Amino acid sequence: MPPEVQAAAVALGVLPVFLDYLSDVPRRAWRRVKVATDEATDRLGDAEELLRRIRSDDLLLWQFDTTVEAAASASTEQKARALGRALAEGALADNDAGRVQAALMTRIISDVEPIDLRVLAGFSDLRHGRNVPPDAENDRDGNPAYLWLEDVAQVAGLDPVLVVAPLSVLLRHGLIDEGVISANRGSAWCITDLGDRLLDYLRLGP
């Protein structure tokens, strides 16, 4: 932290213990960026080739810029690695559709946070037969698929009031779908294929 900035912070009453932490913010941000770019390089195999492909395509340039910005402020290394994986898939794509799909994943990963993923994981558990609430709504094949608001809160271990915001994020990105509406209980939701794919990205499977 530049001395003049530190002096101003002290003058405003910022405690020295926080100054030590804040002075390390740029380093932590670049550490996350390194995680993302290392992941992309490892998957593509060569840093120079990765940069060559990025520079040759406007969408990849946007994806790279977004990856760096989002990774710098990423809440977890897991998120930074997922951003790197999406960037590599964009660079490896051999057609526009593949690059657009990778860019979409970058946009989604950039926006979701741990509380959103906690809720999404609850839907995934339900879809795959794990941690099924007793009154989960079945799909047309008779399998438990849909969660009501109170069930979402229970599965995620959150206050029902706090679940509404994550649900909005997940719906906006097509990670869950509103499939059942009851006059008495409101809406129920289920995870989509895209939601499961996002969780796979974050698990960083092969």
N, C-alpha and C positions, 0 to 999 in steps of 0.2 A: 504494500500500500504506500503510495507517495507520501512523503512527510507532510505536505500541506493538507492532504486529505485526512490524514491521521490527526493532525492538529485541529482541523475543523470538527472532526468527530468528537474529540475530547472536549472541545469547547461547548459542544452541544450536549455533553453529559453522557456519551456512550461509554460504557464501562470497559476498562482495558481488556478484560477477559474476552469480551465480544470482538474487540479489535483484532486480537490474535486470530480468532476464527475467521473473521471477515477478510483478513489479509490473504487467506488461503483460498478464497472463492475462485479466482481465475485458475489456479492450479487444479482445483477439483473439476472445474468445467472442462479443461483441456484433457484431464485424465479420462473423462467420459467420452470425449471426442475420439481419443486414442482407442478406447475400447470398440467404438463403432467402426472406425476406419480399419483397425486390425482385423475385425470380424469380416468386413467386406473383402479385404486383401487376402485373408486366408481362404475364403471361399472361391475367389477368382484365381488366386495363385500368383499374381504379380501386380505390384503397386503401380508400376509404370503403365502397364496395359490397362489397369482400372482407370487411371487418370486419362489415358488416351481416349477410352470409350466415353467417359464422362464429358470430355471437352468436345466430342464430335456430335453431341445430341443435346438439344435444348431441354428436353424433358429430364434427361439424366443430370444436366446441370442444376435444374430446379430441385431434383431429388437429392443431389449431393448437398446443396445449400441448406435444404430443409433438414437433412440428416445431421449436419454439423450443428445447426441452431438448436434442434430438438435434443441432440445428444448432450450438448453443453449444459442444458438445464434438466436433463433426465433425472428422475427421482431414484432410479436404480440402475445398476450396471446391466441387469437383465434387459431393461428397456433399450439401453444403448446398443447392446449386442443385437437385439431384434432389428433395430434401425439399420445396423450394418448388414445384416442378412438381407433385408429388403433391398438395400442399395446394390448389393452384389447380384441379386436376382434381376434387377433392372439392367445392370451392365451386361449380364450374361444372356439376356433375352435376345432372340434373333428376329423379332418382329415388333411392330408398334404395339400390338395388343399386350404382349408380354411386358413391355416397358410401362404401359399404362397401368396394368395390374400391379406391378411392383410399386409404382408411384402411389397408387391408392393405398397399399399397405403402409407405406411410409406416412401418409397423411393420417391414417387411423392410429398407428402406433404412437405418433407424435401427440395425439390428443388424449389417449386413455391413460389413466393413472391407477395406482394400486387399489383404490376403493372401487373403481369401475371393474377391474379385473377380479376382485374378490366376489363381486356380484355375478359376473360372467361365469366364474368357475362353479358357482352354485348351480347355474343352469346346465353347465356341462356335466356335472356330477349326476344331475337328474336324468339327462339324456342317456347317459351310459350306465344307469342303474346303481349309482352310488348316492348314499345319503338322501333317500327318497322320503319326503314328508307324507304322512298318512293320507292327506286329502289332496294330493297333487292331481291335477286334471289330466286325464288320459288323452292321447291322440287317437286318430281314427283306427289305428291298429291295436288299441287297447294298452299301449305302453305309456307310462307316466311321462309327460312332456312339458306341461304348463305349470307355472307357479303363480299363485296369487301374491298380492303385495305383502301380506303378513308372512307368507311362506318364504318369500325372497328375503325378508328381513331376518327370519329365523335361521335360514340356511347360511346367510352371510354373517350372522352374529351382529347385526346392526339395528339401530332404532328404525322403525318403519318410516319415520319422518325423513331420515337421512338417505333412504333408499331411492327416493324419487329422482334426485339429481343423477346418480349413476345410471338409472334406467333410461333417462333422457339421452345421456351420452351414448349408451349402447344402442338405443333405437335409431339415433341420428346416423350412426355408421352402419346400420344394417346387421349388427352383431346379435341382436335378438329380434323377435317378431311378436307383435300383439296378435294372438290367435284366438282368444276366448274372451267374451265380454258377458258379464252377468249383471243383471239389474241390482242384485243384492251385494255383490262383492267387487264390482268394477271389472278391471281388466286383469287378464293373466297372460304371461309371456313365456316364450320358449327360445332357446338358443338356435341360431341359424348355422348353416355350414360355414359361413364366413366367420362366425364367432368361434367355432371350433378351430378353424384354421389360424386365427389370431393366437389362440392359446398354444397351438403347436409352434408358432413362430417364437413365442416367449419361452417355450420349453427348449427351443433350439435343438430339435431332433435332427437326424441326418437327412 
